[in-house]
Amino acid sequence: MQNILSVQSLTKKFDDFTAVNSISFDVEAGSIFAFLGPNGAGKSTTIKMLTTVLKPTNGEIQINGFNVLKEQDEARASFGIVFQDQSLDDELTAYENMVYHAVIYKVPKKERDERIRTALEIVGLWDRRKDFVKTYSGGMKRRLEIARALVHYPKILFLDEPTVGLDPQTRKAIWSHIKTLNEERGMTIFLTTHYMEEAEAIANKIAIIDHGKIIETGTLEEIKEKNETETLEEAFLNLTGRDIRDENGEASNKMRLMGGMYRRRRH
């Protein structure tokens, strides 16, 4: 199967701190790829490089056949992104948020209404399209962000902790929508999550990163077998340790700053 995403020797340094250390991996088109790691392991830095928020120190990224560094516009048109932090305009309606995004991504005007309706129906928000986002619950906002990321028909959808802080019912509904996108529309999903059971239930392939390096890759069964465990969580803890982690202050502050600048520029 063809790869939709190829990463070679990807590295990111912040002064003398190496957040991501020469990682390489491929993601097959039409698959669900889970990228897991403890706090400060390099997950957010990686996903920001993949989505053009951060420029790599070294390495190469290909998305949908486009070089992310040399063909940024084409690469950006090939993916959708749902950030950890909410990036909607609360003072606009859901529909207005969708229109704004469609304009930024140059969706043809004659196709805009149909695409917006389809995306909102996928996440069950069409009937609430005229409501201001500030009236939405946290789960509804997350569903709207997923819908917004779909309006330009991306080949791959990046989801950075898409269900963090949500109740179990909302988490289940969001994953149901995501599985529908993958199974019925063939969309590739690249996700990070702290919920091991989510990765177990949905991912075709899993990569575990720690201290900036990928320390394990494979299917769920391959990882469990290799580490002689019954669950992904047990394998994860065996590989990364059981101590509580804190984000590296310098690296995470820089990433949050640049992520905020990126969202203001594009959304």
Phi and psi in degrees as GROMACS dihedral restraints (atoms count N, CA, C in turn):
[ dihedral_restraints ]
;  ai    aj    ak    al  type     phi  dphi    fc
    3     4     5     6     1   -71.2    20    10
    4     5     6     7     1   145.2    20    10
    6     7     8     9     1   -86.6    20    10
    7     8     9    10     1   131.4    20    10
    9    10    11    12     1   -87.8    20    10
   10    11    12    13     1   -24.9    20    10
   12    13    14    15     1  -136.3    20    10
   13    14    15    16     1   128.1    20    10
   15    16    17    18     1  -130.8    20    10
   16    17    18    19     1   128.5    20    10
   18    19    20    21     1  -123.3    20    10
   19    20    21    22     1   127.8    20    10
   21    22    23    24     1  -128.1    20    10
   22    23    24    25     1   121.5    20    10
   24    25    26    27     1    50.7    20    10
   25    26    27    28     1    41.9    20    10
   27    28    29    30     1   -74.5    20    10
   28    29    30    31     1   127.8    20    10
   30    31    32    33     1  -137.4    20    10
   31    32    33    34     1   140.2    20    10
   33    34    35    36     1  -137.1    20    10
   34    35    36    37     1   124.2    20    10
   36    37    38    39     1  -116.9    20    10
   37    38    39    40     1   140.2    20    10
   39    40    41    42     1  -113.6    20    10
   40    41    42    43     1   100.6    20    10
   42    43    44    45     1    55.6    20    10
   43    44    45    46     1  -115.8    20    10
   45    46    47    48     1   -98.0    20    10
   46    47    48    49     1     8.5    20    10
   48    49    50    51     1  -104.1    20    10
   49    50    51    52     1   125.4    20    10
   51    52    53    54     1   -97.3    20    10
   52    53    54    55     1   106.2    20    10
   54    55    56    57     1   -80.0    20    10
   55    56    57    58     1   -37.0    20    10
   57    58    59    60     1  -132.0    20    10
   58    59    60    61     1   128.5    20    10
   60    61    62    63     1  -120.4    20    10
   61    62    63    64     1    86.3    20    10
   63    64    65    66     1    54.0    20    10
   64    65    66    67     1    59.1    20    10
   66    67    68    69     1   -96.3    20    10
   67    68    69    70     1   149.1    20    10
   69    70    71    72     1  -138.1    20    10
   70    71    72    73     1   136.3    20    10
   72    73    74    75     1  -166.6    20    10
   73    74    75    76     1   163.1    20    10
   75    76    77    78     1  -126.1    20    10
   76    77    78    79     1   149.7    20    10
   78    79    80    81     1  -123.6    20    10
   79    80    81    82     1   122.4    20    10
   81    82    83    84     1   -74.8    20    10
   82    83    84    85     1   143.2    20    10
   84    85    86    87     1   -60.2    20    10
   85    86    87    88     1   134.9    20    10
   87    88    89    90     1    84.1    20    10
   88    89    90    91     1     4.6    20    10
   90    91    92    93     1   -99.4    20    10
   91    92    93    94     1   171.3    20    10
   93    94    95    96     1  -116.1    20    10
   94    95    96    97     1   117.5    20    10
   96    97    98    99     1  -114.5    20    10
   97    98    99   100     1   120.3    20    10
   99   100   101   102     1  -100.6    20    10
  100   101   102   103     1   129.5    20    10
  102   103   104   105     1  -115.1    20    10
  103   104   105   106     1   106.6    20    10
  105   106   107   108     1  -115.9    20    10
  106   107   108   109     1   153.0    20    10
  108   109   110   111     1   177.0    20    10
  109   110   111   112     1   158.0    20    10
  111   112   113   114     1   -67.7    20    10
  112   113   114   115     1   172.5    20    10
  114   115   116   117     1   -56.7    20    10
  115   116   117   118     1   136.4    20    10
  117   118   119   120     1    77.0    20    10
  118   119   120   121     1     8.6    20    10
  120   121   122   123     1   -78.0    20    10
  121   122   123   124     1   -20.9    20    10
  123   124   125   126     1   119.8    20    10
  124   125   126   127     1     5.4    20    10
  126   127   128   129     1   -62.7    20    10
  127   128   129   130     1   -53.8    20    10
  129   130   131   132     1   -66.1    20    10
  130   131   132   133     1   -37.4    20    10
  132   133   134   135     1   -60.7    20    10
  133   134   135   136     1   -43.9    20    10
  135   136   137   138     1   -62.5    20    10
  136   137   138   139     1   -49.1    20    10
  138   139   140   141     1   -65.9    20    10
  139   140   141   142     1   -30.5    20    10
  141   142   143   144     1   -71.1    20    10
  142   143   144   145     1   -32.9    20    10
  144   145   146   147     1   -70.7    20    10
  145   146   147   148     1   -40.5    20    10
  147   148   149   150     1   -62.4    20    10
  148   149   150   151     1   -31.5    20    10
  150   151   152   153     1  -104.4    20    10
  151   152   153   154     1    20.0    20    10
  153   154   155   156     1    71.3    20    10
  154   155   156   157     1    10.9    20    10
  156   157   158   159     1   -72.5    20    10
  157   158   159   160     1   -42.1    20    10
  159   160   161   162     1  -114.7    20    10
  160   161   162   163     1   142.5    20    10
  162   163   164   165     1   -89.8    20    10
  163   164   165   166     1   129.1    20    10
  165   166   167   168     1   -64.4    20    10
  166   167   168   169     1   151.4    20    10
  168   169   170   171     1   -73.4    20    10
  169   170   171   172     1   -41.2    20    10
  171   172   173   174     1  -147.8    20    10
  172   173   174   175     1   164.3    20    10
  174   175   176   177     1   107.7    20    10
  175   176   177   178     1   178.9    20    10
  177   178   179   180     1  -139.4    20    10
  178   179   180   181     1   141.9    20    10
  180   181   182   183     1  -129.6    20    10
  181   182   183   184     1   128.9    20    10
  183   184   185   186     1  -118.1    20    10
  184   185   186   187     1   125.0    20    10
  186   187   188   189     1  -122.1    20    10
  187   188   189   190     1   120.6    20    10
  189   190   191   192     1    55.6    20    10
  190   191   192   193     1    32.5    20    10
  192   193   194   195     1    86.5    20    10
  193   194   195   196     1    -1.2    20    10
  195   196   197   198     1  -104.4    20    10
  196   197   198   199     1   138.5    20    10
  198   199   200   201     1   -75.9    20    10
  199   200   201   202     1   118.3    20    10
  201   202   203   204     1   -62.6    20    10
  202   203   204   205     1   -32.2    20    10
  204   205   206   207     1   -79.4    20    10
  205   206   207   208     1   -36.9    20    10
  207   208   209   210     1   -96.4    20    10
  208   209   210   211     1   -22.0    20    10
  210   211   212   213     1  -130.8    20    10
  211   212   213   214     1    60.3    20    10
  213   214   215   216     1   -61.5    20    10
  214   215   216   217     1   -44.4    20    10
  216   217   218   219     1   -62.0    20    10
  217   218   219   220     1   -44.1    20    10
  219   220   221   222     1   -66.5    20    10
  220   221   222   223     1   -40.3    20    10
  222   223   224   225     1   -64.2    20    10
  223   224   225   226     1   -44.4    20    10
  225   226   227   228     1   -62.8    20    10
  226   227   228   229     1   -35.9    20    10
  228   229   230   231     1   -67.8    20    10
  229   230   231   232     1   -17.2    20    10
  231   232   233   234     1   -89.9    20    10
  232   233   234   235     1   -11.2    20    10
  234   235   236   237     1  -131.0    20    10
  235   236   237   238     1   156.3    20    10
  237   238   239   240     1  -114.0    20    10
  238   239   240   241     1   155.2    20    10
  240   241   242   243     1  -139.7    20    10
  241   242   243   244     1   132.9    20    10
  243   244   245   246     1  -117.6    20    10
  244   245   246   247     1   110.4    20    10
  246   247   248   249     1   -77.2    20    10
  247   248   249   250     1   163.7    20    10
  249   250   251   252     1   -60.8    20    10
  250   251   252   253     1   -45.0    20    10
  252   253   254   255     1   -89.2    20    10
  253   254   255   256     1   137.9    20    10
  255   256   257   258     1   -60.8    20    10
  256   257   258   259     1   133.3    20    10
  258   259   260   261     1  -127.9    20    10
  259   260   261   262     1    20.8    20    10
  261   262   263   264     1   -81.3    20    10
  262   263   264   265     1   160.5    20    10
  264   265   266   267     1   -93.7    20    10
  265   266   267   268     1   108.0    20    10
  267   268   269   270     1   -65.0    20    10
  268   269   270   271     1   -22.3    20    10
  270   271   272   273     1   -87.9    20    10
  271   272   273   274     1     0.9    20    10
  273   274   275   276     1  -108.5    20    10
  274   275   276   277     1   161.1    20    10
  276   277   278   279     1   -75.7    20    10
  277   278   279   280     1   168.1    20    10
  279   280   281   282     1   -59.4    20    10
  280   281   282   283     1   -43.2    20    10
  282   283   284   285     1   -63.9    20    10
  283   284   285   286     1   -41.3    20    10
  285   286   287   288     1   -65.4    20    10
  286   287   288   289     1   -37.4    20    10
  288   289   290   291     1   -60.9    20    10
  289   290   291   292     1   -40.6    20    10
  291   292   293   294     1   -66.7    20    10
  292   293   294   295     1   -42.5    20    10
  294   295   296   297     1   -62.3    20    10
  295   296   297   298     1   -44.5    20    10
  297   298   299   300     1   -58.1    20    10
  298   299   300   301     1   -44.3    20    10
  300   301   302   303     1   -65.0    20    10
  301   302   303   304     1   -42.5    20    10
  303   304   305   306     1   -62.0    20    10
  304   305   306   307     1   -38.4    20    10
  306   307   308   309     1   -65.6    20    10
  307   308   309   310     1   -45.3    20    10
  309   310   311   312     1   -58.0    20    10
  310   311   312   313     1   -39.8    20    10
  312   313   314   315     1   -89.7    20    10
  313   314   315   316     1     9.7    20    10
  315   316   317   318     1    58.4    20    10
  316   317   318   319     1    38.9    20    10
  318   319   320   321     1   -68.3    20    10
  319   320   321   322     1   128.0    20    10
  321   322   323   324     1   -52.1    20    10
  322   323   324   325     1   136.4    20    10
  324   325   326   327     1   -57.2    20    10
  325   326   327   328     1   -37.6    20    10
  327   328   329   330     1   -69.9    20    10
  328   329   330   331     1   -17.9    20    10
  330   331   332   333     1  -100.4    20    10
  331   332   333   334     1    -9.9    20    10
  333   334   335   336     1   -58.8    20    10
  334   335   336   337     1   -53.4    20    10
  336   337   338   339     1   -60.2    20    10
  337   338   339   340     1   -43.3    20    10
  339   340   341   342     1   -65.8    20    10
  340   341   342   343     1   -42.2    20    10
  342   343   344   345     1   -65.6    20    10
  343   344   345   346     1   -41.7    20    10
  345   346   347   348     1   -64.0    20    10
  346   347   348   349     1   -44.4    20    10
  348   349   350   351     1   -60.7    20    10
  349   350   351   352     1   -45.4    20    10
  351   352   353   354     1   -60.0    20    10
  352   353   354   355     1   -46.1    20    10
  354   355   356   357     1   -64.8    20    10
  355   356   357   358     1   -42.4    20    10
  357   358   359   360     1   -68.8    20    10
  358   359   360   361     1   -33.8    20    10
  360   361   362   363     1   -68.0    20    10
  361   362   363   364     1   -35.6    20    10
  363   364   365   366     1   -57.4    20    10
  364   365   366   367     1   -39.9    20    10
  366   367   368   369     1  -100.2    20    10
  367   368   369   370     1    10.5    20    10
  369   370   371   372     1    71.8    20    10
  370   371   372   373     1    32.2    20    10
  372   373   374   375     1  -120.2    20    10
  373   374   375   376     1     8.0    20    10
  375   376   377   378     1   -59.3    20    10
  376   377   378   379     1   -41.1    20    10
  378   379   380   381     1   -70.1    20    10
  379   380   381   382     1   -13.3    20    10
  381   382   383   384     1  -109.0    20    10
  382   383   384   385     1    16.8    20    10
  384   385   386   387     1   -63.7    20    10
  385   386   387   388     1   -27.2    20    10
  387   388   389   390     1   -91.0    20    10
  388   389   390   391     1    -2.2    20    10
  390   391   392   393     1   -83.3    20    10
  391   392   393   394     1   145.3    20    10
  393   394   395   396     1   -68.4    20    10
  394   395   396   397     1   141.4    20    10
  396   397   398   399     1   -61.0    20    10
  397   398   399   400     1   -29.4    20    10
  399   400   401   402     1   -64.5    20    10
  400   401   402   403     1   -14.6    20    10
  402   403   404   405     1   -91.4    20    10
  403   404   405   406     1    -4.3    20    10
  405   406   407   408     1   -80.3    20    10
  406   407   408   409     1   150.5    20    10
  408   409   410   411     1   -76.5    20    10
  409   410   411   412     1   169.8    20    10
  411   412   413   414     1   -59.7    20    10
  412   413   414   415     1   -41.0    20    10
  414   415   416   417     1   -65.8    20    10
  415   416   417   418     1   -39.2    20    10
  417   418   419   420     1   -65.7    20    10
  418   419   420   421     1   -39.8    20    10
  420   421   422   423     1   -62.3    20    10
  421   422   423   424     1   -40.8    20    10
  423   424   425   426     1   -64.7    20    10
  424   425   426   427     1   -40.5    20    10
  426   427   428   429     1   -64.4    20    10
  427   428   429   430     1   -38.3    20    10
  429   430   431   432     1   -65.5    20    10
  430   431   432   433     1   -39.1    20    10
  432   433   434   435     1   -63.6    20    10
  433   434   435   436     1   -36.5    20    10
  435   436   437   438     1   -65.6    20    10
  436   437   438   439     1   -44.7    20    10
  438   439   440   441     1   -60.2    20    10
  439   440   441   442     1   -43.5    20    10
  441   442   443   444     1   -60.6    20    10
  442   443   444   445     1   -37.7    20    10
  444   445   446   447     1   -70.2    20    10
  445   446   447   448     1   -12.5    20    10
  447   448   449   450     1   -96.6    20    10
  448   449   450   451     1   -12.9    20    10
  450   451   452   453     1   -67.3    20    10
  451   452   453   454     1   -23.0    20    10
  453   454   455   456     1   -98.9    20    10
  454   455   456   457     1    15.2    20    10
  456   457   458   459     1    58.0    20    10
  457   458   459   460     1    60.8    20    10
  459   460   461   462     1   -70.6    20    10
  460   461   462   463     1   154.3    20    10
  462   463   464   465     1   -81.8    20    10
  463   464   465   466     1   -30.1    20    10
  465   466   467   468     1  -137.6    20    10
  466   467   468   469     1   138.2    20    10
  468   469   470   471     1  -113.3    20    10
  469   470   471   472     1   120.7    20    10
  471   472   473   474     1   -93.9    20    10
  472   473   474   475     1   127.0    20    10
  474   475   476   477     1  -124.5    20    10
  475   476   477   478     1   110.3    20    10
  477   478   479   480     1  -100.0    20    10
  478   479   480   481     1   100.5    20    10
  480   481   482   483     1    53.6    20    10
  481   482   483   484     1    57.8    20    10
  483   484   485   486     1   -67.8    20    10
  484   485   486   487     1   -19.8    20    10
  486   487   488   489     1  -117.3    20    10
  487   488   489   490     1    13.8    20    10
  489   490   491   492     1   -63.3    20    10
  490   491   492   493     1   133.7    20    10
  492   493   494   495     1    80.0    20    10
  493   494   495   496     1     3.1    20    10
  495   496   497   498     1   -98.1    20    10
  496   497   498   499     1   154.3    20    10
  498   499   500   501     1   -72.7    20    10
  499   500   501   502     1   160.5    20    10
  501   502   503   504     1   -57.2    20    10
  502   503   504   505     1   -37.4    20    10
  504   505   506   507     1   -64.3    20    10
  505   506   507   508     1   -43.7    20    10
  507   508   509   510     1   -68.1    20    10
  508   509   510   511     1   -39.8    20    10
  510   511   512   513     1   -58.6    20    10
  511   512   513   514     1   -45.2    20    10
  513   514   515   516     1   -61.9    20    10
  514   515   516   517     1   -41.9    20    10
  516   517   518   519     1   -65.0    20    10
  517   518   519   520     1   -41.8    20    10
  519   520   521   522     1   -64.5    20    10
  520   521   522   523     1   -43.3    20    10
  522   523   524   525     1   -66.5    20    10
  523   524   525   526     1   -31.1    20    10
  525   526   527   528     1   -62.5    20    10
  526   527   528   529     1   -43.6    20    10
  528   529   530   531     1   -63.4    20    10
  529   530   531   532     1   -41.6    20    10
  531   532   533   534     1   -66.4    20    10
  532   533   534   535     1   -41.0    20    10
  534   535   536   537     1   -64.2    20    10
  535   536   537   538     1   -35.5    20    10
  537   538   539   540     1   -62.9    20    10
  538   539   540   541     1   -43.6    20    10
  540   541   542   543     1   -59.7    20    10
  541   542   543   544     1   -40.8    20    10
  543   544   545   546     1   -72.7    20    10
  544   545   546   547     1   -47.5    20    10
  546   547   548   549     1   -78.1    20    10
  547   548   549   550     1   -39.9    20    10
  549   550   551   552     1   -93.8    20    10
  550   551   552   553     1   -25.4    20    10
  552   553   554   555     1  -113.9    20    10
  553   554   555   556     1    -4.9    20    10
  555   556   557   558     1    70.4    20    10
  556   557   558   559     1    19.7    20    10
  558   559   560   561     1   -77.3    20    10
  559   560   561   562     1   135.3    20    10
  561   562   563   564     1   -77.4    20    10
  562   563   564   565     1   137.5    20    10
  564   565   566   567     1  -119.1    20    10
  565   566   567   568     1   126.9    20    10
  567   568   569   570     1  -116.9    20    10
  568   569   570   571     1   117.8    20    10
  570   571   572   573     1  -131.8    20    10
  571   572   573   574     1   150.7    20    10
  573   574   575   576     1  -116.2    20    10
  574   575   576   577     1   144.8    20    10
  576   577   578   579     1  -156.8    20    10
  577   578   579   580     1   151.3    20    10
  579   580   581   582     1   -94.8    20    10
  580   581   582   583     1    -6.5    20    10
  582   583   584   585     1   -94.0    20    10
  583   584   585   586     1   102.6    20    10
  585   586   587   588     1   -60.6    20    10
  586   587   588   589     1   -35.1    20    10
  588   589   590   591     1   -66.0    20    10
  589   590   591   592     1   -28.1    20    10
  591   592   593   594     1   -67.3    20    10
  592   593   594   595     1   -45.9    20    10
  594   595   596   597     1   -63.1    20    10
  595   596   597   598     1   -40.6    20    10
  597   598   599   600     1   -59.7    20    10
  598   599   600   601     1   -41.6    20    10
  600   601   602   603     1   -77.0    20    10
  601   602   603   604     1   -27.5    20    10
  603   604   605   606     1  -119.1    20    10
  604   605   606   607     1   -25.0    20    10
  606   607   608   609     1   -84.0    20    10
  607   608   609   610     1   138.3    20    10
  609   610   611   612     1   -81.2    20    10
  610   611   612   613     1   -33.5    20    10
  612   613   614   615     1  -144.1    20    10
  613   614   615   616     1   149.4    20    10
  615   616   617   618     1  -131.8    20    10
  616   617   618   619     1   138.3    20    10
  618   619   620   621     1  -123.4    20    10
  619   620   621   622     1   135.8    20    10
  621   622   623   624     1  -113.3    20    10
  622   623   624   625     1   125.9    20    10
  624   625   626   627     1  -113.8    20    10
  625   626   627   628     1   142.3    20    10
  627   628   629   630     1  -152.3    20    10
  628   629   630   631     1   139.2    20    10
  630   631   632   633     1    51.5    20    10
  631   632   633   634     1    36.9    20    10
  633   634   635   636     1    80.5    20    10
  634   635   636   637     1     2.1    20    10
  636   637   638   639     1  -124.7    20    10
  637   638   639   640     1   143.6    20    10
  639   640   641   642     1   -77.0    20    10
  640   641   642   643     1   121.2    20    10
  642   643   644   645     1  -107.2    20    10
  643   644   645   646     1   -10.0    20    10
  645   646   647   648     1  -161.1    20    10
  646   647   648   649     1   140.5    20    10
  648   649   650   651     1  -142.3    20    10
  649   650   651   652     1   154.5    20    10
  651   652   653   654     1   148.8    20    10
  652   653   654   655     1  -178.3    20    10
  654   655   656   657     1   -73.8    20    10
  655   656   657   658     1   169.2    20    10
  657   658   659   660     1   -56.3    20    10
  658   659   660   661     1   -48.1    20    10
  660   661   662   663     1   -64.8    20    10
  661   662   663   664     1   -39.1    20    10
  663   664   665   666     1   -63.0    20    10
  664   665   666   667     1   -42.2    20    10
  666   667   668   669     1   -68.3    20    10
  667   668   669   670     1   -42.4    20    10
  669   670   671   672     1   -64.8    20    10
  670   671   672   673     1   -41.8    20    10
  672   673   674   675     1   -66.5    20    10
  673   674   675   676     1   -43.9    20    10
  675   676   677   678     1   -63.5    20    10
  676   677   678   679     1   -34.6    20    10
  678   679   680   681     1  -100.3    20    10
  679   680   681   682     1     3.6    20    10
  681   682   683   684     1    54.6    20    10
  682   683   684   685     1    51.0    20    10
  684   685   686   687     1  -127.2    20    10
  685   686   687   688     1   163.5    20    10
  687   688   689   690     1   -90.4    20    10
  688   689   690   691     1   -22.7    20    10
  690   691   692   693     1  -133.9    20    10
  691   692   693   694     1   161.8    20    10
  693   694   695   696     1   -65.6    20    10
  694   695   696   697     1   -37.9    20    10
  696   697   698   699     1   -60.5    20    10
  697   698   699   700     1   -41.3    20    10
  699   700   701   702     1   -64.1    20    10
  700   701   702   703     1   -43.4    20    10
  702   703   704   705     1   -63.3    20    10
  703   704   705   706     1   -42.1    20    10
  705   706   707   708     1   -59.7    20    10
  706   707   708   709     1   -46.6    20    10
  708   709   710   711     1   -68.6    20    10
  709   710   711   712     1   -36.4    20    10
  711   712   713   714     1   -63.7    20    10
  712   713   714   715     1   -36.3    20    10
  714   715   716   717     1   -80.3    20    10
  715   716   717   718     1   -36.1    20    10
  717   718   719   720     1  -108.4    20    10
  718   719   720   721     1    -8.4    20    10
  720   721   722   723     1    92.1    20    10
  721   722   723   724     1   169.9    20    10
  723   724   725   726     1  -112.4    20    10
  724   725   726   727     1     3.9    20    10
  726   727   728   729     1   -76.0    20    10
  727   728   729   730     1   144.9    20    10
  729   730   731   732     1   -70.2    20    10
  730   731   732   733     1   134.7    20    10
  732   733   734   735     1  -106.0    20    10
  733   734   735   736     1   149.7    20    10
  735   736   737   738     1  -115.2    20    10
  736   737   738   739     1   148.2    20    10
  738   739   740   741     1   -63.3    20    10
  739   740   741   742     1   143.2    20    10
  741   742   743   744     1   -65.6    20    10
  742   743   744   745     1   120.6    20    10
  744   745   746   747     1   -58.3    20    10
  745   746   747   748     1   -49.9    20    10
  747   748   749   750     1   -62.9    20    10
  748   749   750   751     1   -48.3    20    10
  750   751   752   753     1   -67.1    20    10
  751   752   753   754     1   -45.9    20    10
  753   754   755   756     1   -67.5    20    10
  754   755   756   757     1   -37.0    20    10
  756   757   758   759     1   -63.3    20    10
  757   758   759   760     1   -42.2    20    10
  759   760   761   762     1   -63.9    20    10
  760   761   762   763     1   -41.8    20    10
  762   763   764   765     1   -66.1    20    10
  763   764   765   766     1   -41.8    20    10
  765   766   767   768     1   -63.7    20    10
  766   767   768   769     1   -39.6    20    10
  768   769   770   771     1   -62.5    20    10
  769   770   771   772     1   -48.6    20    10
  771   772   773   774     1   -70.0    20    10
  772   773   774   775     1   -34.7    20    10
  774   775   776   777     1   -63.1    20    10
  775   776   777   778     1   -40.4    20    10
  777   778   779   780     1   -64.4    20    10
  778   779   780   781     1   -41.2    20    10
  780   781   782   783     1   -62.1    20    10
  781   782   783   784     1   -40.5    20    10
  783   784   785   786     1   -63.9    20    10
  784   785   786   787     1   -46.1    20    10
  786   787   788   789     1   -65.9    20    10
  787   788   789   790     1   -39.0    20    10
  789   790   791   792     1   -65.4    20    10
  790   791   792   793     1   -35.2    20    10
  792   793   794   795     1   -70.6    20    10
  793   794   795   796     1   -37.4    20    10
  795   796   797   798     1  -101.5    20    10
  796   797   798   799     1   -19.5    20    10
